[in-house]
Amino acid sequence: MDKLDIRILREVLQGAPAFSLSVLRPNIRLAFQTISKNLGLAEGTVRDRFNKLSEGFLAGWTFQLNPSLSGVELGAMAFEVSDTVSKQDVLDKLRLIDDILVINSYMGRFIHLLFFYTDERVRLKKTELIRKISLCKDLAYTNIPFPPVRTKVSLIDMRIVRSLQKDFRKSNREIAKEVGCSSRTVNRRLLRLIREALVFPVASLNVAAMGNSSMADLMVHFKSDEVRQKTQIAIFTLLNDNLFFAVPCPGYGIFNLIVPSVPAGKRILDQVTSLDGVKSARLDFMEERLETYDTLALQVKRKLDELERARN
């Protein structure tokens, strides 16, 4: 995977440059023509490279509801597994916990995971369970922010999302036939769902198919909110050739990188750490990524059932 592949991936997933630190690009179903125009590349180049990536690293796509629509929040936990327990055993047990979305396992004992929870009681209960499983000394938690929901979704909306979850490659005509409306209605409603941040695309990533490249997460804590924006711009400039996507968190940011080697990653870490606005930074190389996207499908099904009951 080279620099051009990374630019295309970033444009598809989050936009280039990702100065807004948005969680996800609103419209993942961009035409290759639009992507190529944004990047100043030939459409055929973008199409060929994206299709090649889709045969390995990009294992697939699905849709995620804005958590507020499901009455849940998305949280993140990071911790070091105790040396007294098997890390693999910990990973196996974490996969059995309800509403876990993604588990990232890194070189050494470090683990970072995303999970849904309904209220503070449930969050604390999950936190305590993970502490017992991992025997970690310290566990860092943060909430992943999403845009507020200002409009309601309809039964047709959820049927469209459900159809795309089953097969993201479906055309508007195929979706329309399945849900019982026109293709123009599908297009109009899907654009509204995306524009109003009611749904977000989620990529399934096969880390094992990256070839000679490695995926790493750079976690940066800032000295203050006042210097954060300026520091982020400096970080994006440094990471331009390696940044896949970025996630905003209160007080810090996570920058997902694709790097050619461990030494290259360490050089990036040294450069970021030296920036004036950076309080601290760490870089962890990913060994394994475990996705449980069935949770996303279940949320859509629950919302669909809720709307079906309301109609009847």
N, C-alpha and C positions, 0 to 999 in steps of 0.2 A: 504494500500500500504506500503510495507516494503523496507528495504535497497536493497534487491536483485532486486525487481521490478525496483527501481530507477536506479540501475546499468545497467539493461537490456535496459531500456528506453534511457539512455544516450548513450549506445553503438549503438543502432539502429539509433538515431537521429543525434548524433554528434561525437561519438567515446569516448572511455574511456582510459586514462583521456583526457579531452578536453583542453589540455594545449595550443593548437594553437588558441583557442578562435575563431574558424571558425564559420561562420553563420550557416551552415548546413553540415551534412555529405554528401559527393558527391553521394554515392550509397546506397539508402535506401532499395533497393531490395536485400539485402544481404541474403544469405542462412543461415538458423538457425545453420547449422554446423559451418559456419565461426564465427558467433556471439558467439556460445558456446565455440569455441576454444579460441577466444580472451579473454573471461571472465573466462576460466577454469571451465566451468560448463557442465553438461550433456546436450546433444542436446534436449532430451525430456523435461528437466526442463525449458529450454529457450522457447521451443515451447508452452508448457502448460501455462506458465506465460504470454507470449506475447499474446496468444489467449484470455486469460482471460481479460487482459488489453484492448484488442481490442473490447471486448463486452461492455465496459463502457467508461473509460477515453479516450482511443484512438478511437475517433469517426470515423476516416477515414484518407485518404491521398490524396493529389493531387500534381501536379507539378507546379512550378513557373518558368517562363522564367527569365533569367538574365535581370534585368531592362533595360540594354543598348540595348537589342534587340528590345525593344518596344519603345525606345526613351524616357524613363522616368527614374526617380530616386525614391528611397524609403526613406522617411523621417519619423522621430519619433517626437512626441510632448508629453510633460508632463505638467500637470497643475492641480491646485486646483480649483474646482468649487466654485463659490461664495455662501456664506450662504444665499444670498437673492433670489436664484433661486432653483427650484427642480432639484436635481441631475438626477432623472429618466427622467424628461422632456429634460434635456440636452443630455442624452444618446439617447433618441428617435430621437432628431434632428440631432445628429452626424451621426446616421445610414443612414440618407437621403443624406449626402454629397457624391458626386461622388468620386470614387477611394479610399475610405477608405478601408483598408485591415483588420485590427484588432483593436478592442477597448477593453482595459482592464480596468475594474472598480474595485477599491480597497475599503477596509474599510475606512470610513470617506469620504472625498470630492475629493480624488486623482483619476485622470484618465490618462492613457497612451495609445496613439494610434499610429498606423502605417498607412501611406497613400502614394499614388503615386502622382507625379506631373511632368509636362513636362518641366517647366522652372521656373525661379525665380519669374516672375510675377504671375504665377499660385500659387506658394508656398505662397507668401505674401498674395494673395487674400484668400487662404484657412485659413491662420493663422489669418487674421482679422475676418473672418467669425466665427471661433472657439472662438476667444476672445469675440465676441458679444454674442454668444450663451451661453457661460459659465460664462461671466462676471468675468473672472479670472484676478487677478492683475499681475501675472507673468506667462510667458509661456516659457518653455525651448524647444528648437528645436535642432535636430542633424540629419545629413545624415547617413544612414546605408550603409556602404561600401560593394561593391561586386567586385569580381575579374574582371579585364578588359576582354572584348571580343576580341579575336584575330582571330577567324575564322567565316565563314558564316554558316548559317543553310539553309537546302534545304527544298523543298516541302515535301519530304518523311519524313524528320526529324520532321517537324511540324505535319504531320498527325499521326506520332507515339505518339508524346506528347499529341495531342488532344485525341487520343484513350485512353491513360492512364489516362487522366483527367476524362474521363467518367467513367472508372472503373480501379482503380489502381491494382486490383488483376488479370487482364488479363494476360494470358500466352503469350510468344512471338509468338507462333503459332496462337493464336487468333488475335493478333494485325496484324500479317503478312497477314492473310486472309482479314482483314478489309481494310488495306491500299494498298494491291496489291504488295507485295514483299515476299521474303523468310524469314523464322524465323531467319536464320543466319544473314541476313541483318538487321533485327530489333535489334538483340542482339548487333551487331557490331556498329550500329548507336547510339543506346541508351547508350552504354558504352562511346562512343566518346562525346556525349552531356554532360554526367555526368562528365567525366574526364576533359573536357575543360571548365567546369563551365558555360555551356550554359543554363542548367536547374538545378533546385534544388527541392528536395522533401519538401513538407509542410504538417505538421500534423494538423488535426482538433482535438481540445482538448475539452472534456466535463468536466469542472471543477466541476460541480455538482455531478459527479459520482466518486469522489475521496474517498468517505467513511470517515474514521476518520482522514485522512490527509488533509493538506491545501497547496495551492500553494501560493508562495510569490515571489516577485521580489526584489532582493537586488541591489541597485544602488550604485556603488562605484566610487568616484572621487579620482584620484591619485595626489600626491604632485608634481610629474614631470614625464615626459616621461622616464627619465633615471632610475627611480626606479620602473617603471610600471611592467616590466617583472618579476623582482624578487618578487614584491608584489603579482602579480597574482599567481605565483607558491605557495606562502604561503596561499593565499586565497583558491586555489584549494585543498590544503592539508586539510584545515579546513572544507571545504564543501564536502569532498569526499562522505559522506554518504547521502547527501541531494541534490547535484547538478543535475538538469535535463539537462539544456543546458545553454550556455553563449553566449552573443552577444557583439562584440567589437564596441565601439563608440569612436570618437575622444575625448580624455581626460578622459574618464570614461568607465566602463564596467557594463553590466547588467547581473546578475546571477539569473537564474530562479531556485527556490528551491522548493522541496517538503518536508514539515516539519510535524511532528506529532502533534504539538500544538503551540499556540501563545507563551508561555514561552520558548519553544525550539527555536523558531525563534528569540526571543529577545536575547537569550544567544549567538546565532550565530552573531547577529548584534554587540553585545558588543565585541566579540572576533575579528571580522574584524576591527572594529573601532580602536581597540588598536594597530593594526599593524603600524609600523613606516612609511611605504610608503603611507598610506591612509590619504587623506586630509579630506574627509567626507564620510559618508555612511548613507543610509536610507533603511528601509525594510518595504514593504507594502504588506499586505495580500489581495489576490485577492478574490473578491466577485462574479464577473461575467466576462465572456469573450465572446465578440460578434465578430463573424467572418463573413466577406462578401467576401468569396472566389470566388464568381461569377466574381469579378474583374480579377482574374487570368485567368479564362476561356475566358473572353472577350479579354484579351491581346493575347492569343494564337490564337483566331479566327481572330483577326485583322492581325496578322502576317501571318497566313495561307492565308487569302484573298489577302494580299499584294503579296505573292509569286505566287498565282494563277493568279493574273493580270499580273505579270511580265512574266509568262510562255506564256500567251496568247498574 
